[in-house]
Amino acid sequence: MKSKAALTSVTIILVSCFFSPAGSVSAKVLQSEDYQKIRLGGSKAGYAANYDPFAQTPPSDRIEKAVQDLLEAANDHLVNGNKIKAVEEYTEAIKLDPTNYVSYYNRCFARNAIGEQDGALEDCNQALRLNSSCSYAYYIRGIIYIARKNKWAALDDLEHAATLFKSEGNYQYEAAARKRMKEAACPLCP
C-alpha cells in the first residue's frame, strides 16, 4: 500500500479530446507541467478558461505572447508617466515567465524611477543572473550605485555597460554610460 505522500506526488495527466476541422477526433495528452503553464499565472478559472484545444499555438508560445503584451503595456505606462502601473505590469510578466531577463531590467528601471532602489537593485541582479551580458542592467545598476554613493561599484558597472553597448553598436548608450562614469568619478566636476 502506498503512503499518503506517494499518492499526492502522482503526475496529473489530462487528455484533451476535440474534433478537428476535417471531422476526425484528436487527443492531446498534457503533463501536469504543461497544465500549469497553460493556466497562465494561476488563474482561478483554471484549465478550461485558458486552454483552447483548437488553438494552433503551443502553450509556451502563448505565454511568450502574453509576456510580450504585458511588456508593451508596461512600457506604454512608463512612457505616459504611470510608473507604478508599469511596475505592476512588469511584475505580471515576471510571474508568467520568471526567466525573462528583459522583464527584470525593465522593472528595475521603473522601480528606480519611483524611488524603490532596493527592489530595483534586486531586479538588476536577477537580470544579470539570467543574462550576464545585459548591458542595460549594468547601466541601471551603475546609476543606482551613483545614487548610493558607491563610487567604485558604479564605475565598474558603468564601464562594463559601456563596453557592452559598444560591442552592440549602441553608441548613444555607450556615451551615456561614459558620461555617468565621469559623474561617479568626480561628482563635483562639470
C-alpha positions as CSV (number, residue, x, y, z in Angstrom):
1,M,0.0,0.0,0.0
2,K,1.3,3.4,-1.0
3,S,1.7,6.1,1.6
4,K,-0.3,9.3,1.5
5,A,2.7,11.3,0.4
6,A,3.4,9.0,-2.5
7,L,-0.2,9.4,-3.7
8,T,0.0,13.1,-3.7
9,S,3.0,13.2,-5.9
10,V,1.3,11.3,-8.8
11,T,1.7,13.1,-12.1
12,I,-1.6,14.5,-13.3
13,I,-2.3,13.6,-16.9
14,L,-5.0,15.5,-18.7
15,V,-6.4,14.4,-22.0
16,S,-8.0,17.0,-24.3
17,C,-10.3,15.4,-26.9
18,F,-11.7,17.5,-29.7
19,F,-12.9,17.4,-33.3
20,S,-10.5,18.6,-35.9
21,P,-11.8,20.8,-38.8
22,A,-11.6,17.7,-41.0
23,G,-14.1,15.9,-38.7
24,S,-11.7,13.4,-37.1
25,V,-11.2,13.2,-33.3
26,S,-7.9,14.1,-31.9
27,A,-6.5,13.8,-28.4
28,K,-3.7,15.6,-26.7
29,V,-2.0,14.4,-23.5
30,L,-0.8,17.1,-21.2
31,Q,1.6,16.5,-18.4
32,S,1.0,18.5,-15.2
33,E,3.8,20.9,-16.0
34,D,2.0,21.8,-19.3
35,Y,-1.2,22.3,-17.3
36,Q,0.5,24.7,-15.0
37,K,1.9,26.7,-18.0
38,I,-1.4,26.8,-19.7
39,R,-3.1,28.2,-16.7
40,L,-1.2,31.5,-17.3
41,G,-0.4,32.9,-14.0
42,G,-2.6,30.8,-11.7
43,S,-6.0,31.9,-12.9
44,K,-8.7,30.6,-10.6
45,A,-10.8,29.9,-13.7
46,G,-8.2,27.3,-14.5
47,Y,-7.7,24.9,-17.3
48,A,-10.9,25.4,-19.2
49,A,-10.6,29.2,-19.3
50,N,-7.1,29.4,-20.6
51,Y,-6.7,26.4,-22.8
52,D,-8.1,26.4,-26.3
53,P,-7.8,22.9,-27.8
54,F,-8.4,24.3,-31.2
55,A,-5.5,26.8,-31.0
56,Q,-2.6,26.0,-33.3
57,T,-0.2,27.9,-31.0
58,P,1.6,25.8,-28.4
59,P,1.2,26.9,-24.7
60,S,4.8,28.1,-24.5
61,D,4.2,30.4,-27.4
62,R,1.0,31.8,-25.9
63,I,2.9,32.5,-22.6
64,E,5.6,34.3,-24.6
65,K,2.9,36.3,-26.4
66,A,1.2,37.2,-23.1
67,V,4.6,38.3,-21.7
68,Q,5.3,40.5,-24.7
69,D,1.8,42.0,-24.5
70,L,2.4,42.8,-20.8
71,L,5.9,44.3,-21.5
72,E,4.4,46.5,-24.2
73,A,1.6,47.7,-21.9
74,A,4.1,48.3,-19.1
75,N,6.4,50.3,-21.5
76,D,3.4,52.4,-22.5
77,H,2.6,53.1,-18.9
78,L,6.2,54.1,-18.3
79,V,6.3,56.5,-21.3
80,N,3.0,58.0,-20.1
81,G,4.4,58.6,-16.6
82,N,2.4,55.9,-14.8
83,K,5.5,54.2,-13.3
84,I,3.6,52.4,-10.6
85,K,1.3,50.7,-13.1
86,A,4.3,49.9,-15.2
87,V,5.9,48.1,-12.2
88,E,2.7,46.1,-11.8
89,E,2.6,45.1,-15.4
90,Y,6.3,44.1,-15.3
91,T,5.6,42.1,-12.2
92,E,2.8,40.2,-14.0
93,A,5.2,39.5,-16.9
94,I,7.7,38.1,-14.4
95,K,5.1,35.9,-12.9
96,L,4.3,34.4,-16.3
97,D,8.0,33.9,-17.2
98,P,10.5,34.3,-14.4
99,T,13.4,33.5,-16.8
100,N,12.8,36.6,-19.0
101,Y,15.6,39.0,-18.0
102,V,14.1,41.8,-20.1
103,S,11.1,41.9,-17.6
104,Y,13.5,42.3,-14.7
105,Y,15.7,45.1,-16.1
106,N,12.6,47.0,-17.3
107,R,11.0,46.7,-13.8
108,C,14.4,47.7,-12.4
109,F,14.2,51.0,-14.4
110,A,10.6,51.6,-13.3
111,R,11.3,50.8,-9.7
112,N,14.3,53.1,-9.7
113,A,12.2,55.9,-11.2
114,I,9.7,55.7,-8.3
115,G,12.5,55.6,-5.6
116,E,12.4,51.8,-4.9
117,Q,16.2,51.5,-5.0
118,D,16.4,48.2,-3.1
119,G,13.8,46.5,-5.3
120,A,15.5,48.0,-8.4
121,L,18.9,46.6,-7.3
122,E,17.4,43.2,-6.8
123,D,15.9,43.3,-10.3
124,C,19.2,44.3,-11.8
125,N,21.0,41.5,-10.1
126,Q,18.3,39.0,-11.2
127,A,18.5,40.2,-14.8
128,L,22.3,39.8,-14.7
129,R,22.0,36.3,-13.2
130,L,19.7,35.4,-16.1
131,N,21.9,37.2,-18.7
132,S,25.3,38.2,-17.7
133,S,25.8,40.4,-20.8
134,C,22.7,42.5,-20.2
135,S,24.1,46.0,-20.8
136,Y,21.1,47.9,-19.6
137,A,21.1,46.1,-16.3
138,Y,24.7,47.1,-15.7
139,Y,23.9,50.6,-16.7
140,I,20.9,51.0,-14.4
141,R,22.7,49.3,-11.5
142,G,25.6,51.7,-12.1
143,I,23.2,54.7,-11.8
144,I,21.7,53.2,-8.6
145,Y,25.3,52.9,-7.2
146,I,25.9,56.5,-8.0
147,A,22.8,57.5,-6.0
148,R,24.0,55.3,-3.2
149,K,27.4,57.0,-3.3
150,N,29.1,53.6,-4.0
151,K,31.6,55.1,-6.5
152,W,33.7,52.0,-7.2
153,A,30.8,49.7,-7.9
154,A,29.2,52.4,-10.1
155,L,32.4,52.8,-12.1
156,D,32.8,49.1,-12.5
157,D,29.2,48.6,-13.7
158,L,29.2,51.6,-16.0
159,E,32.5,50.6,-17.6
160,H,31.1,47.1,-18.2
161,A,27.9,48.7,-19.6
162,A,29.9,51.0,-21.9
163,T,31.9,48.1,-23.2
164,L,28.8,46.0,-23.9
165,F,27.0,48.9,-25.5
166,K,30.0,49.5,-27.8
167,S,30.1,45.8,-28.8
168,E,26.3,46.0,-29.5
169,G,26.8,49.1,-31.7
170,N,24.7,51.1,-29.3
171,Y,26.9,54.2,-29.3
172,Q,24.3,56.6,-27.8
173,Y,24.1,54.5,-24.6
174,E,27.9,53.9,-24.6
175,A,28.3,57.7,-24.5
176,A,25.7,58.0,-21.7
177,A,27.5,55.3,-19.7
178,R,30.8,57.1,-20.1
179,K,29.2,60.4,-19.1
180,R,27.8,58.7,-15.9
181,M,31.3,57.3,-15.2
182,K,32.6,60.9,-15.1
183,E,29.8,61.8,-12.7
184,A,30.7,58.9,-10.5
185,A,34.4,59.6,-10.5
186,C,34.0,63.3,-9.9
187,P,30.6,64.3,-8.6
188,L,31.5,68.0,-8.4
189,C,33.1,68.3,-11.8
190,P,31.2,70.0,-14.6
